[in-house]
Amino acid sequence: MSQNPYELFQKECPEVAACFNDLIEAQKSLEGLDAKTKQLINIAIQTANRNQRGVQMHAMMAKNEGATREEIVGAVVLNLHHSGFTSVLECLPAAINGFEGKF
């Protein structure tokens, strides 16, 4: 089985990874949106970027923050008219796998 790319990034670039982790923590602490909404937005952004692994990871995190399967699917499908059908078709299975904890 291949190594998790994020773990590889942390191993190969520990200083940059630490700064990146600090940035993520700063973003998490922004007020105005609850944690579940932030994760649903991340799913939509990752879908627009056609990043299946990102969709999968954020779907898992969204579920942990209380998102339903329907909310996670909705965040992916919201991209249909923005980034196209291909993005939705590529990322929908990843979202469901993330929700179900399948990696």
Secondary structure, DSSP 4 states (H G I P E B T S, - for coil): -PPPHHHHHHHH-HHHHHHHHHHHHHHHT-SSS-HHHHHHHHHHHHHHTT-HHHHHHHHHHHHHTT--HHHHHHHHHTTHHHH-HHHHHHHHHHHHHHHTT--
